[in-house]
Amino acid sequence: MKTLSIFCSFLFCVASLMAQRKMDRALQTLNKGTIPYIEVSEAISKDSLIYLDSRDIKEFRVSHLKDAIWVGHDFFDPKRLQEIVPDLDTPVVVYCSIGVRSEDIGERLKELGYTNIQNLYGGIFKWKNSGYPVFDPEGNKTEKVHAYNRVWGKLLTKGEKIYE
């Protein structure tokens, strides 16, 4: 039984490493690098960051980072954001599933005059894969993470994948 447990742990580590490499390749291919990244390990150690969730509202309602503000992607409303975060120098971290849509929103923030924007490298997937909590709409910790689709969902190696 112990051998099986060790073998399963080994397989999980290999799968996690493969998912991380795929995530790295996807970000290198799909992003332009216009918004600087912040690593999960760095973000988690800072207190004064405002997290902006650029995923679809159905993804946000499954789970999100603690106290994150939903801004969306397709229905991004600059006026609403400016009411919520009026100080253009506020340190904000935009995120999505892995960091592609959030770069787009980061560019929009830059156009609006925000000066302290970072893109969460690996998004909520890397956050969860790193063992950090996500929260449901009531503020309770949850294992559920919207996996966007079956292809991107392969990059999420921890938590319960939700596709609805």
Buried (B, 14 or more C-beta within 10 A) or exposed (E): EEEEEEEEEEEEEEEBEEBBEBBEEBBEEEBEEEBEBBBBEBBBEEEEBBBBBBBBEEBBBBBBBEEBBBBBBEEBEEEBBBEEBEEBEBBBBBBBBBBBBBBBBBBBBEEBEBEBBBBBBBBBBBBBBBEBBBBEEEEEEBEBBBBBEEEBBBBBBBBEBBEE
